[in-house]
Amino acid sequence: MRLIPTFGLACLAALAVSPTIAMEATPGMMQSNSAMAMMPDGHMGSMMMTDEAMASKMKGMASAAKGCMMVMTDKNGKVSMIDTSSAEAKAECEKLAMLTPTKTTGDAAMAKPGMMAVDTVMAMMPDGHMGSMMADGAVATKMMGMATPATGCMMMMSDKDGKMSMIDTSSADAKAECEKLAMTAPAM
């Protein structure tokens, strides 16, 4: 008999804390000598670049990240790049990426192996700090107002010192590498 009131109380407690849970973030650092790729449909993959020739090839297609970068998925799992050029967006990006600099991976943003979770925002700083969070309705709406849907595979890497770079995926070779990486399960 006591089970029903206890269950009801537990449901009310869960409803009371759900907005807080929705805003919890997962901090971390992108590992040195790693690459991460994201497809517009939410497929995501990562790998360690253990081969010096591979790391050198990727670095040749990369340009150093000049500021905090943010990507998010909408309620349908589609990936968008958030414009972080405004002071407000830059501050939000840096706050998310710099929560706690620990040596964890960005895999907490995964819904299942190889897919970025729906309504997730991920931020990456040029020094490799990264964080992700599940966005509640208000945050998701605000972020989508600053976002542009991804039109192709996006790829970033960190060098041996952990510095972030965006990889130009406009060439056929880079696009193929990006798509191959995004369609595999994450290695990090």
C-alpha positions in Angstrom: 0.0 0.0 0.0 2.8 2.4 0.8 4.3 1.8 -2.7 1.8 4.1 -4.5 2.4 7.2 -2.4 6.2 6.6 -2.5 6.1 6.2 -6.3 4.0 9.4 -6.6 6.5 11.3 -4.4 9.4 10.1 -6.4 7.7 11.2 -9.7 7.1 14.7 -8.2 10.7 14.9 -7.1 11.9 13.9 -10.6 9.7 16.6 -12.2 11.0 19.2 -9.8 14.7 18.5 -10.6 14.3 17.8 -14.3 15.1 21.4 -15.5 18.3 21.2 -13.5 19.3 17.8 -14.9 18.6 19.2 -18.4 21.3 21.9 -17.9 24.0 19.6 -16.5 27.1 19.9 -18.6 29.9 17.4 -19.2 33.4 19.1 -19.2 36.5 17.7 -20.7 39.5 18.0 -22.9 40.0 16.8 -26.5 42.9 14.3 -26.4 46.2 15.3 -28.0 46.7 13.9 -31.5 43.0 13.1 -32.0 40.4 13.9 -34.7 36.7 14.2 -34.4 34.1 14.4 -37.3 30.4 15.3 -37.4 27.9 14.7 -40.2 24.9 16.9 -40.7 22.6 14.0 -39.6 24.3 13.7 -36.2 26.7 10.8 -37.0 29.9 11.5 -35.1 33.2 9.7 -34.7 36.7 10.2 -33.3 40.1 8.6 -33.5 43.6 8.9 -32.2 46.2 9.7 -34.8 49.0 7.4 -33.8 50.6 7.4 -37.3 52.8 10.5 -37.8 52.1 10.5 -41.5 48.4 10.6 -40.9 48.7 13.4 -38.3 50.9 15.4 -40.7 48.4 14.9 -43.6 45.5 16.1 -41.4 47.5 19.1 -40.2 48.1 20.1 -43.8 44.4 20.4 -44.3 43.8 22.2 -41.0 43.8 25.8 -39.8 44.1 26.7 -36.2 40.9 27.5 -34.3 40.7 31.2 -33.7 38.0 31.1 -31.0 35.5 29.0 -29.3 33.4 26.8 -31.6 29.9 25.4 -30.9 27.8 22.8 -32.6 24.4 21.6 -31.6 21.7 19.1 -32.6 18.1 20.0 -32.8 15.1 17.8 -31.7 15.5 15.8 -34.9 19.2 15.2 -34.4 20.3 17.5 -37.2 23.7 19.3 -36.6 24.0 23.0 -36.8 27.1 25.3 -36.3 26.5 28.1 -33.8 27.8 31.6 -34.7 30.0 32.6 -31.8 31.0 36.0 -33.1 28.7 37.9 -30.8 29.8 38.7 -27.2 26.9 36.8 -25.8 27.5 33.6 -27.9 31.2 33.7 -27.2 30.6 34.0 -23.5 28.2 31.0 -23.6 30.6 29.0 -25.6 33.6 29.7 -23.3 31.5 29.0 -20.2 30.4 25.6 -21.5 33.9 24.6 -22.7 35.7 25.8 -19.6 33.5 24.4 -16.8 36.1 22.0 -15.4 39.3 21.2 -17.3 39.6 17.5 -16.8 41.1 14.8 -19.0 37.7 13.2 -19.9 36.6 12.7 -23.5 33.7 14.3 -25.4 31.9 11.0 -25.7 29.3 12.2 -23.1 27.7 14.0 -26.0 26.9 10.7 -27.7 23.3 9.3 -27.6 24.6 5.9 -28.8 27.9 5.0 -30.4 28.5 7.1 -33.4 25.5 9.5 -32.9 25.4 13.0 -31.2 22.5 13.1 -28.8 19.4 15.1 -29.7 19.2 18.7 -28.3 22.9 18.6 -27.3 25.2 21.7 -27.4 28.9 21.0 -27.6 31.6 23.7 -27.2 35.3 23.5 -28.1 38.1 26.0 -27.3 41.3 26.4 -29.3 43.3 25.0 -26.4 41.3 21.7 -26.5 38.9 22.3 -23.6 35.5 21.0 -24.5 32.1 20.5 -22.8 28.6 19.4 -23.8 25.2 19.7 -22.3 21.6 18.7 -23.0 19.7 21.9 -23.8 16.3 22.5 -22.3 13.6 24.2 -24.5 14.6 27.8 -23.8 18.3 27.2 -24.3 17.7 25.2 -27.4 15.5 27.9 -28.9 18.1 30.6 -28.1 21.0 28.6 -29.5 19.0 27.7 -32.7 18.6 31.4 -33.3 22.4 31.7 -33.6 22.8 28.5 -35.6 23.3 27.6 -39.2 22.5 24.0 -40.3 25.6 22.0 -41.3 25.8 21.4 -45.0 28.6 18.9 -45.0 30.9 16.8 -42.7 32.8 19.0 -40.2 36.1 17.8 -38.8 38.5 19.1 -36.2 41.7 17.8 -34.7 44.1 18.4 -31.9 47.8 18.4 -32.3 50.4 16.8 -30.0 50.1 19.9 -27.7 46.3 19.7 -27.6 45.7 22.8 -29.8 42.5 22.6 -31.8 42.3 23.1 -35.6 39.4 22.9 -38.0 40.1 20.7 -41.0 39.0 22.0 -44.5 36.7 19.3 -45.8 36.1 20.9 -49.2 38.5 18.6 -51.1 37.2 15.2 -52.1 40.0 13.5 -50.1 39.2 15.4 -46.9 35.5 14.9 -47.3 36.0 11.2 -47.7 38.2 11.0 -44.6 35.6 13.0 -42.6 32.7 10.9 -43.7 34.6 7.7 -43.0 35.5 8.9 -39.5 32.0 10.2 -38.7 30.4 6.9 -39.7 32.5 4.8 -37.3 32.1 4.3 -33.6 34.1 6.7 -31.5 37.6 5.6 -30.5 38.2 8.2 -27.7 
